[in-house]
Amino acid sequence: MGYSVAQTLVQALKQCGDDLTRENVMKQAANLRDFTVPMLLPGITINTGPTDFAPIKQMQMARFDGERWQLFGSLMSGQLPV
């Protein structure tokens, strides 16, 4: 989780360019679009907006078969419970 959060912060800072003011960092953090990090499952992206600070809105169901986790079904989107 920490690695994914760090990668997301790096992306927000890259979007800031040379303007590293608090205002711009917050603006860029609230303007992430279809950003992917390797630690998330395939197809899951990070998206934020000016009034939407929950970055992950997709999930994938999985079940343990005794040896490993097996994904099933398709990605589910929408507001996830906290």
C-alpha positions, 0 to 999 in steps of 0.5 A: 500500500505504501509503495502505491501511495508513494507512486501516486504522490510522485505522479502528483508532483510530476504534474506540478512541474516547477510550481511546488506550492501547496495550492498546486500540489493539492490541485494536482492531487485532486486531478489524477486521471486514469493513473495506474500503479503496478501494485494494483490489479490490472485494469484498476486505475486511480482517479480524483477530482476537485470534489472526489478525493477517493482515488480507487473506485474499482475492485475485483472479486477473488477467492482462495483455492487452497493454494492461491487467489483466483480472480473471477468476474469482471471489474466492479466500478462505483463508490466502494464502501469505506 
